[in-house]
Amino acid sequence: MNVNIRNKKAYFEYNILDKFVAGIQFLGTEIKSVREGKANINDAFCAFLGNNQLFIRNMHIAEYSHGSFYNHESKRDRVLLLTKKEFKKLKDKSEEKGYTIVPLALFISERGFAKLEIGLAQGKKTFDKRDTIKDRESKIELNRAMKQ
């Protein structure tokens, strides 16, 4: 089964400047729930906390249905695993004004590990969002005309 959980609002709300793939430090019942597709990253965001680690916050992973009292908390902070070079680049850019780190997609790699695609992003203004809507609608109308 191919698990692919996307954050569709991220591309509408932000201009994605750069993309990275990070591993996630999960507990046993969390990875089982993700493999069932019971995760949501729409409200999630990434932040540097504590001793220089990148965390994903507010990501909801439903409790595992067959878990006992060892089940996990559904919205706990989870550590993201990056290379030193990627980590330094993200830390430097996120400290600048106007940049943020947003999760784009959660997927299972070929080796069976959970990976999170994150993007270095800059927020869009209202008029940029309107332009995005206009472009999308014009593409839809063009496709309809091409079919007829």
DOTITI-506022 format. One record per residue: residue in one letter; x, y, z of N, C-alpha, C in turn. Coordinates in nm, 3 decimals, always signed. Each point is the difference from the previous one (the first is absolute). Layout:
DOTITI-506022
+--------+---------+---------+---------+---------+---------+---------+---------+---------+---------+
! residu !    n.px !    n.py !    n.pz !   ca.px !   ca.py !   ca.pz !    c.px !    c.py !    c.pz !
+--------+---------+---------+---------+---------+---------+---------+---------+---------+---------+
!      a !       X !       Y !       Z !       X !       Y !       Z !       X !       Y !       Z !
...
+--------+---------+---------+---------+---------+---------+---------+---------+---------+---------+
end
This chain:
DOTITI-506022
+--------+---------+---------+---------+---------+---------+---------+---------+---------+---------+
! residu !    n.px !    n.py !    n.pz !   ca.px !   ca.py !   ca.pz !    c.px !    c.py !    c.pz !
+--------+---------+---------+---------+---------+---------+---------+---------+---------+---------+
!      m !  +0.084 !  -0.119 !  +0.000 !  -0.084 !  +0.119 !  +0.000 !  +0.088 !  +0.125 !  +0.000 !
!      n !  -0.029 !  +0.092 !  -0.088 !  +0.079 !  +0.122 !  -0.013 !  -0.066 !  +0.112 !  +0.080 !
!      v !  +0.065 !  +0.045 !  +0.105 !  -0.053 !  +0.108 !  +0.083 !  +0.058 !  +0.131 !  -0.049 !
!      n !  -0.086 !  +0.095 !  -0.031 !  +0.045 !  +0.129 !  -0.047 !  -0.098 !  +0.106 !  +0.053 !
!      i !  +0.038 !  +0.068 !  +0.107 !  -0.085 !  +0.099 !  +0.064 !  +0.055 !  +0.138 !  -0.036 !
!      r !  -0.083 !  +0.084 !  -0.060 !  +0.045 !  +0.129 !  -0.051 !  -0.063 !  +0.117 !  +0.077 !
!      n !  +0.071 !  +0.112 !  +0.000 !  -0.048 !  +0.125 !  +0.057 !  -0.033 !  +0.091 !  -0.119 !
!      k !  -0.125 !  -0.006 !  -0.046 !  -0.039 !  +0.074 !  -0.119 !  -0.004 !  +0.151 !  +0.022 !
!      k !  -0.028 !  +0.041 !  +0.122 !  -0.008 !  +0.144 !  +0.029 !  +0.137 !  +0.068 !  -0.005 !
!      a !  +0.106 !  -0.076 !  +0.018 !  +0.133 !  +0.060 !  +0.006 !  +0.036 !  +0.071 !  -0.130 !
!      y !  -0.033 !  -0.060 !  -0.114 !  +0.034 !  +0.060 !  -0.128 !  -0.085 !  +0.124 !  -0.029 !
!      f !  -0.118 !  +0.008 !  +0.061 !  -0.085 !  +0.117 !  -0.018 !  +0.042 !  +0.114 !  +0.093 !
!      e !  +0.040 !  -0.033 !  +0.121 !  +0.033 !  +0.101 !  +0.100 !  +0.143 !  +0.053 !  -0.011 !
!      y !  +0.092 !  -0.080 !  -0.057 !  +0.142 !  +0.035 !  +0.001 !  +0.062 !  -0.017 !  -0.138 !
!      n !  +0.106 !  +0.077 !  -0.024 !  +0.090 !  -0.024 !  -0.113 !  +0.109 !  -0.093 !  +0.050 !
!      i !  +0.011 !  -0.118 !  -0.058 !  +0.099 !  -0.098 !  +0.045 !  +0.131 !  +0.030 !  -0.073 !
!      l !  +0.104 !  +0.033 !  +0.076 !  +0.128 !  +0.037 !  -0.059 !  +0.094 !  -0.118 !  -0.015 !
!      d !  -0.001 !  -0.091 !  +0.097 !  +0.091 !  -0.114 !  -0.002 !  -0.066 !  -0.116 !  +0.072 !
!      k !  +0.028 !  -0.122 !  -0.045 !  -0.060 !  -0.119 !  +0.060 !  +0.108 !  -0.091 !  +0.056 !
!      f !  -0.033 !  -0.066 !  +0.111 !  +0.088 !  -0.095 !  +0.065 !  -0.081 !  -0.123 !  +0.040 !
!      v !  +0.067 !  -0.114 !  +0.009 !  -0.064 !  -0.122 !  +0.050 !  +0.066 !  -0.035 !  +0.133 !
!      a !  -0.083 !  -0.010 !  +0.104 !  +0.050 !  -0.027 !  +0.135 !  -0.062 !  -0.127 !  +0.055 !
!      g !  +0.076 !  -0.071 !  +0.079 !  -0.054 !  -0.115 !  +0.073 !  -0.072 !  +0.049 !  +0.123 !
!      i !  -0.085 !  -0.084 !  +0.057 !  -0.075 !  +0.036 !  +0.121 !  +0.025 !  -0.105 !  +0.105 !
!      q !  +0.020 !  +0.045 !  +0.123 !  +0.019 !  -0.092 !  +0.111 !  -0.136 !  -0.035 !  +0.058 !
!      f !  -0.048 !  -0.123 !  -0.031 !  -0.131 !  -0.045 !  +0.043 !  +0.011 !  -0.102 !  +0.112 !
!      l !  -0.110 !  -0.015 !  +0.075 !  -0.016 !  -0.112 !  +0.092 !  -0.062 !  -0.116 !  -0.077 !
!      g !  -0.005 !  -0.116 !  +0.060 !  -0.048 !  -0.120 !  -0.068 !  -0.142 !  +0.009 !  -0.050 !
!      t !  -0.092 !  +0.053 !  +0.081 !  -0.139 !  +0.005 !  -0.043 !  -0.025 !  +0.112 !  -0.101 !
!      e !  +0.087 !  +0.101 !  -0.001 !  -0.017 !  +0.112 !  -0.094 !  +0.025 !  -0.046 !  -0.144 !
!      i !  +0.105 !  -0.075 !  -0.023 !  +0.031 !  -0.044 !  -0.135 !  -0.108 !  -0.095 !  -0.051 !
!      k !  -0.059 !  -0.078 !  +0.089 !  -0.108 !  -0.091 !  -0.041 !  -0.123 !  +0.080 !  -0.045 !
!      s !  -0.031 !  +0.108 !  +0.070 !  -0.113 !  +0.085 !  -0.040 !  +0.029 !  +0.071 !  -0.132 !
!      v !  +0.123 !  +0.044 !  -0.019 !  +0.036 !  +0.067 !  -0.125 !  -0.013 !  -0.096 !  -0.117 !
!      r !  +0.043 !  -0.124 !  +0.019 !  -0.012 !  -0.099 !  -0.107 !  -0.146 !  -0.029 !  -0.034 !
!      e !  -0.090 !  +0.018 !  +0.095 !  -0.144 !  -0.012 !  -0.026 !  -0.056 !  +0.125 !  -0.066 !
!      g !  +0.079 !  +0.107 !  -0.008 !  -0.045 !  +0.124 !  -0.062 !  -0.076 !  +0.092 !  +0.092 !
!      k !  +0.015 !  -0.017 !  +0.131 !  -0.076 !  +0.078 !  +0.097 !  +0.085 !  +0.112 !  +0.059 !
!      a !  +0.042 !  +0.092 !  -0.087 !  +0.079 !  +0.115 !  +0.043 !  -0.049 !  +0.124 !  -0.073 !
!      n !  +0.024 !  +0.116 !  +0.059 !  -0.043 !  +0.126 !  -0.058 !  +0.109 !  +0.104 !  +0.025 !
!      i !  +0.048 !  +0.065 !  -0.108 !  +0.105 !  +0.101 !  +0.015 !  -0.047 !  +0.138 !  -0.043 !
!      n !  -0.130 !  +0.020 !  -0.017 !  -0.050 !  +0.129 !  -0.049 !  +0.027 !  +0.115 !  +0.097 !
!      d !  -0.008 !  -0.024 !  +0.130 !  +0.022 !  +0.106 !  +0.098 !  +0.141 !  -0.002 !  +0.059 !
!      a !  +0.085 !  -0.086 !  -0.050 !  +0.133 !  -0.018 !  +0.059 !  +0.097 !  +0.109 !  -0.048 !
!      f !  +0.103 !  +0.020 !  +0.081 !  +0.108 !  +0.092 !  -0.035 !  +0.128 !  -0.050 !  +0.064 !
!      c !  +0.114 !  +0.049 !  -0.049 !  +0.130 !  -0.042 !  +0.053 !  +0.064 !  +0.114 !  +0.076 !
!      a !  +0.069 !  -0.033 !  +0.110 !  +0.064 !  +0.102 !  +0.083 !  +0.126 !  -0.057 !  +0.064 !
!      f !  +0.095 !  +0.088 !  +0.024 !  +0.123 !  -0.037 !  +0.070 !  -0.025 !  +0.020 !  +0.149 !
!      l !  +0.013 !  -0.108 !  +0.078 !  -0.025 !  +0.005 !  +0.143 !  +0.115 !  -0.067 !  +0.074 !
!      g !  +0.012 !  +0.033 !  +0.126 !  +0.093 !  -0.072 !  +0.088 !  +0.144 !  +0.007 !  -0.047 !
!      n !  +0.064 !  -0.115 !  +0.005 !  +0.144 !  -0.007 !  -0.027 !  +0.026 !  -0.019 !  -0.149 !
!      n !  -0.032 !  +0.104 !  -0.076 !  +0.028 !  +0.004 !  -0.144 !  -0.053 !  -0.122 !  -0.075 !
!      q !  -0.127 !  -0.024 !  +0.014 !  -0.066 !  -0.104 !  -0.077 !  -0.121 !  +0.059 !  -0.070 !
!      l !  -0.030 !  -0.054 !  -0.117 !  -0.116 !  +0.044 !  -0.075 !  -0.115 !  -0.094 !  +0.033 !
!      f !  -0.112 !  +0.057 !  +0.043 !  -0.118 !  -0.077 !  +0.038 !  -0.114 !  +0.033 !  -0.094 !
!      i !  -0.086 !  -0.098 !  -0.020 !  -0.128 !  +0.026 !  -0.066 !  -0.104 !  +0.004 !  +0.111 !
!      r !  -0.079 !  +0.106 !  -0.001 !  -0.099 !  +0.021 !  +0.105 !  -0.140 !  -0.003 !  -0.060 !
!      n !  -0.094 !  -0.044 !  +0.078 !  -0.142 !  +0.002 !  -0.035 !  -0.036 !  -0.097 !  -0.113 !
!      m !  +0.083 !  -0.100 !  -0.024 !  -0.033 !  -0.103 !  -0.097 !  -0.084 !  -0.106 !  +0.071 !
!      h !  -0.117 !  -0.029 !  -0.054 !  -0.090 !  -0.094 !  +0.065 !  +0.018 !  -0.140 !  -0.058 !
!      i !  +0.031 !  -0.095 !  +0.085 !  +0.004 !  -0.141 !  -0.036 !  -0.097 !  -0.071 !  +0.093 !
!      a !  -0.103 !  -0.061 !  -0.059 !  -0.103 !  -0.065 !  +0.080 !  +0.060 !  -0.116 !  +0.079 !
!      e !  -0.062 !  -0.029 !  +0.115 !  +0.048 !  -0.111 !  +0.081 !  -0.018 !  -0.130 !  -0.076 !
!      y !  +0.094 !  -0.091 !  +0.019 !  -0.003 !  -0.129 !  -0.069 !  -0.116 !  -0.083 !  +0.052 !
!      s !  -0.077 !  -0.057 !  -0.091 !  -0.123 !  -0.070 !  +0.039 !  +0.027 !  -0.124 !  +0.084 !
!      h !  +0.113 !  -0.070 !  -0.022 !  +0.030 !  -0.122 !  +0.074 !  +0.100 !  +0.024 !  +0.113 !
!      g !  +0.027 !  +0.128 !  +0.032 !  +0.095 !  +0.031 !  +0.105 !  -0.063 !  -0.016 !  +0.137 !
!      s !  +0.082 !  -0.036 !  +0.097 !  -0.051 !  -0.016 !  +0.137 !  +0.028 !  +0.129 !  +0.075 !
!      f !  +0.040 !  -0.010 !  +0.124 !  +0.028 !  +0.120 !  +0.079 !  +0.133 !  +0.064 !  -0.040 !
!      y !  +0.074 !  -0.059 !  -0.094 !  +0.124 !  +0.059 !  -0.051 !  -0.025 !  +0.095 !  -0.116 !
!      n !  -0.124 !  +0.038 !  -0.026 !  -0.032 !  +0.087 !  -0.112 !  +0.062 !  +0.138 !  +0.018 !
!      h !  +0.018 !  +0.072 !  -0.108 !  +0.067 !  +0.130 !  +0.000 !  -0.099 !  +0.115 !  +0.014 !
!      e !  +0.053 !  +0.119 !  +0.029 !  -0.081 !  +0.122 !  -0.003 !  -0.017 !  +0.040 !  -0.145 !
!      s !  -0.117 !  +0.049 !  -0.036 !  -0.027 !  +0.025 !  -0.141 !  +0.067 !  +0.125 !  -0.054 !
!      k !  +0.026 !  +0.102 !  +0.082 !  +0.058 !  +0.125 !  -0.052 !  +0.132 !  +0.037 !  +0.070 !
!      r !  +0.082 !  -0.096 !  +0.031 !  +0.126 !  +0.032 !  +0.067 !  +0.102 !  +0.056 !  -0.101 !
!      d !  +0.103 !  +0.067 !  +0.052 !  +0.107 !  +0.051 !  -0.085 !  +0.091 !  -0.115 !  -0.041 !
!      r !  +0.038 !  -0.004 !  -0.129 !  +0.083 !  -0.108 !  -0.051 !  +0.127 !  +0.057 !  -0.061 !
!      v !  +0.112 !  -0.065 !  +0.024 !  +0.130 !  +0.047 !  -0.048 !  +0.014 !  -0.034 !  -0.148 !
!      l !  +0.051 !  +0.098 !  -0.078 !  +0.031 !  -0.023 !  -0.140 !  +0.149 !  -0.026 !  -0.014 !
!      l !  +0.036 !  -0.092 !  -0.087 !  +0.138 !  -0.042 !  -0.018 !  +0.052 !  +0.050 !  -0.134 !
!      l !  +0.102 !  +0.088 !  +0.005 !  +0.059 !  +0.059 !  -0.119 !  +0.152 !  -0.012 !  +0.005 !
!      t !  +0.065 !  +0.021 !  -0.113 !  +0.145 !  +0.007 !  -0.001 !  +0.043 !  +0.135 !  +0.060 !
!      k !  +0.126 !  +0.008 !  +0.041 !  +0.049 !  +0.124 !  +0.061 !  -0.009 !  +0.118 !  -0.096 !
!      k !  +0.030 !  -0.025 !  -0.127 !  -0.002 !  +0.105 !  -0.101 !  -0.142 !  +0.053 !  -0.020 !
!      e !  -0.098 !  -0.091 !  -0.011 !  -0.139 !  +0.040 !  -0.017 !  -0.050 !  +0.073 !  +0.125 !
!      f !  +0.037 !  -0.053 !  +0.116 !  -0.042 !  +0.059 !  +0.126 !  +0.051 !  +0.144 !  +0.012 !
!      k !  +0.127 !  +0.022 !  -0.033 !  +0.059 !  +0.134 !  +0.010 !  -0.068 !  +0.097 !  -0.096 !
!      k !  -0.025 !  -0.047 !  -0.122 !  -0.064 !  +0.086 !  -0.099 !  -0.140 !  +0.041 !  +0.045 !
!      l !  -0.077 !  -0.096 !  +0.051 !  -0.136 !  +0.030 !  +0.047 !  +0.002 !  +0.093 !  +0.121 !
!      k !  +0.093 !  -0.023 !  +0.091 !  +0.007 !  +0.083 !  +0.121 !  +0.035 !  +0.145 !  -0.036 !
!      d !  +0.097 !  +0.016 !  -0.090 !  +0.040 !  +0.136 !  -0.041 !  -0.115 !  +0.074 !  -0.070 !
!      k !  -0.066 !  -0.068 !  -0.091 !  -0.108 !  +0.064 !  -0.076 !  -0.123 !  +0.026 !  +0.086 !
!      s !  -0.033 !  -0.090 !  +0.090 !  -0.121 !  +0.019 !  +0.081 !  +0.015 !  +0.113 !  +0.101 !
!      e !  +0.123 !  +0.036 !  +0.035 !  +0.022 !  +0.111 !  +0.090 !  -0.019 !  +0.135 !  -0.069 !
!      e !  +0.007 !  +0.001 !  -0.134 !  -0.027 !  +0.123 !  -0.074 !  -0.149 !  +0.029 !  +0.003 !
!      k !  -0.034 !  +0.126 !  -0.013 !  -0.141 !  +0.039 !  +0.008 !  -0.074 !  -0.044 !  -0.127 !
!      g !  -0.118 !  -0.059 !  +0.020 !  -0.086 !  -0.036 !  -0.111 !  +0.012 !  -0.144 !  -0.048 !
!      y !  +0.095 !  -0.076 !  +0.053 !  +0.017 !  -0.139 !  -0.042 !  -0.053 !  -0.094 !  +0.107 !
!      t !  -0.056 !  -0.110 !  -0.044 !  -0.050 !  -0.101 !  +0.091 !  +0.022 !  -0.138 !  -0.061 !
!      i !  -0.016 !  -0.103 !  +0.080 !  +0.017 !  -0.138 !  -0.046 !  -0.135 !  -0.069 !  +0.013 !
!      v !  -0.052 !  -0.049 !  -0.113 !  -0.132 !  -0.065 !  +0.001 !  +0.011 !  -0.143 !  -0.051 !
!      p !  -0.078 !  -0.091 !  +0.057 !  -0.002 !  -0.138 !  -0.052 !  -0.085 !  -0.005 !  -0.126 !
!      l !  +0.049 !  -0.073 !  -0.102 !  -0.069 !  -0.010 !  -0.127 !  -0.064 !  -0.137 !  -0.021 !
!      a !  +0.073 !  -0.105 !  +0.036 !  -0.052 !  -0.136 !  -0.022 !  +0.062 !  -0.096 !  +0.099 !
!      l !  -0.076 !  -0.101 !  +0.036 !  +0.046 !  -0.108 !  +0.086 !  -0.014 !  -0.129 !  -0.079 !
!      f !  +0.109 !  -0.076 !  -0.012 !  -0.005 !  -0.122 !  -0.080 !  +0.089 !  -0.107 !  +0.061 !
!      i !  -0.018 !  -0.123 !  -0.047 !  +0.083 !  -0.113 !  +0.042 !  +0.100 !  -0.027 !  -0.112 !
!      s !  +0.129 !  -0.005 !  +0.034 !  +0.104 !  -0.021 !  -0.100 !  +0.001 !  -0.146 !  -0.045 !
!      e !  +0.082 !  -0.029 !  -0.100 !  +0.011 !  -0.136 !  -0.052 !  +0.051 !  -0.097 !  +0.105 !
!      r !  +0.083 !  +0.048 !  +0.092 !  +0.055 !  -0.086 !  +0.105 !  -0.094 !  -0.013 !  +0.119 !
!      g !  -0.115 !  +0.068 !  -0.003 !  -0.099 !  -0.014 !  +0.106 !  +0.008 !  +0.106 !  +0.108 !
!      f !  +0.084 !  +0.103 !  -0.020 !  +0.011 !  +0.107 !  +0.098 !  -0.097 !  +0.112 !  -0.033 !
!      a !  -0.052 !  +0.066 !  +0.102 !  -0.088 !  +0.115 !  -0.020 !  +0.087 !  +0.122 !  -0.027 !
!      k !  -0.033 !  +0.072 !  -0.104 !  +0.073 !  +0.121 !  -0.038 !  -0.097 !  +0.116 !  -0.012 !
!      l !  +0.048 !  +0.119 !  +0.030 !  -0.080 !  +0.120 !  -0.009 !  +0.068 !  +0.096 !  -0.096 !
!      e !  -0.073 !  +0.044 !  -0.101 !  +0.053 !  +0.101 !  -0.091 !  -0.035 !  +0.136 !  +0.059 !
!      i !  +0.102 !  +0.080 !  +0.028 !  -0.022 !  +0.132 !  +0.057 !  +0.049 !  +0.104 !  -0.099 !
!      g !  -0.057 !  +0.118 !  +0.010 !  +0.039 !  +0.107 !  -0.092 !  +0.033 !  +0.127 !  +0.074 !
!      l !  +0.105 !  +0.066 !  -0.048 !  +0.032 !  +0.134 !  +0.049 !  -0.091 !  +0.094 !  -0.077 !
!      a !  -0.084 !  +0.074 !  +0.072 !  -0.107 !  +0.073 !  -0.065 !  -0.004 !  +0.145 !  +0.044 !
!      q !  -0.064 !  +0.079 !  -0.086 !  -0.023 !  +0.141 !  +0.027 !  -0.150 !  +0.023 !  -0.020 !
!      g !  -0.065 !  +0.066 !  +0.091 !  -0.145 !  +0.019 !  -0.007 !  -0.042 !  +0.083 !  -0.119 !
!      k !  -0.115 !  -0.036 !  -0.057 !  -0.055 !  +0.074 !  -0.114 !  -0.089 !  +0.113 !  +0.052 !
!      k !  -0.007 !  +0.105 !  -0.078 !  -0.092 !  +0.110 !  +0.029 !  -0.136 !  -0.036 !  -0.060 !
!      t !  -0.102 !  +0.077 !  +0.035 !  -0.136 !  -0.028 !  -0.047 !  -0.009 !  +0.008 !  -0.152 !
!      f !  +0.066 !  +0.098 !  -0.062 !  -0.010 !  +0.013 !  -0.145 !  +0.072 !  -0.115 !  -0.071 !
!      d !  +0.104 !  -0.055 !  +0.063 !  +0.066 !  -0.117 !  -0.058 !  -0.094 !  -0.121 !  +0.001 !
!      k !  -0.077 !  -0.014 !  +0.107 !  -0.096 !  -0.110 !  +0.009 !  -0.108 !  +0.014 !  -0.106 !
!      r !  -0.045 !  +0.125 !  -0.025 !  -0.099 !  +0.023 !  -0.104 !  +0.055 !  -0.039 !  -0.138 !
!      d !  +0.126 !  +0.034 !  -0.025 !  +0.064 !  -0.038 !  -0.127 !  +0.005 !  -0.151 !  -0.015 !
!      t !  +0.028 !  -0.070 !  +0.108 !  +0.004 !  -0.146 !  -0.003 !  -0.136 !  -0.057 !  -0.037 !
!      i !  -0.106 !  +0.056 !  +0.058 !  -0.135 !  -0.045 !  -0.031 !  -0.034 !  +0.026 !  -0.146 !
!      k !  +0.035 !  +0.120 !  -0.050 !  -0.027 !  +0.034 !  -0.140 !  +0.073 !  -0.095 !  -0.095 !
!      d !  +0.126 !  -0.029 !  +0.030 !  +0.077 !  -0.092 !  -0.086 !  -0.062 !  -0.139 !  -0.001 !
!      r !  -0.041 !  -0.047 !  +0.116 !  -0.061 !  -0.133 !  +0.009 !  -0.131 !  -0.006 !  -0.079 !
!      e !  -0.084 !  +0.103 !  +0.012 !  -0.126 !  +0.002 !  -0.072 !  +0.020 !  +0.010 !  -0.151 !
!      s !  +0.099 !  +0.078 !  -0.043 !  +0.026 !  +0.011 !  -0.144 !  +0.050 !  -0.133 !  -0.057 !
!      k !  +0.079 !  -0.073 !  +0.076 !  +0.046 !  -0.133 !  -0.045 !  -0.117 !  -0.097 !  -0.013 !
!      i !  -0.093 !  +0.005 !  +0.094 !  -0.117 !  -0.086 !  -0.006 !  -0.084 !  +0.032 !  -0.123 !
!      e !  -0.023 !  +0.129 !  -0.028 !  -0.079 !  +0.040 !  -0.118 !  +0.070 !  -0.040 !  -0.129 !
!      l !  +0.131 !  +0.011 !  -0.004 !  +0.077 !  -0.038 !  -0.117 !  -0.010 !  -0.151 !  -0.024 !
!      n !  +0.009 !  -0.077 !  +0.104 !  -0.014 !  -0.146 !  -0.012 !  -0.139 !  -0.039 !  -0.048 !
!      r !  -0.104 !  +0.069 !  +0.048 !  -0.136 !  -0.028 !  -0.045 !  -0.015 !  +0.031 !  -0.149 !
!      a !  +0.058 !  +0.111 !  -0.045 !  -0.008 !  +0.039 !  -0.140 !  +0.076 !  -0.099 !  -0.089 !
!      m !  +0.111 !  -0.052 !  +0.050 !  +0.080 !  -0.096 !  -0.077 !  -0.074 !  -0.133 !  -0.015 !
!      k !  -0.078 !  -0.041 !  +0.100 !  -0.075 !  -0.125 !  -0.008 !  -0.113 !  +0.008 !  -0.100 !
!      q !  -0.058 !  +0.118 !  -0.017 !  -0.112 !  +0.017 !  -0.094 !  +0.050 !  +0.033 !  -0.136 !
+--------+---------+---------+---------+---------+---------+---------+---------+---------+---------+
end
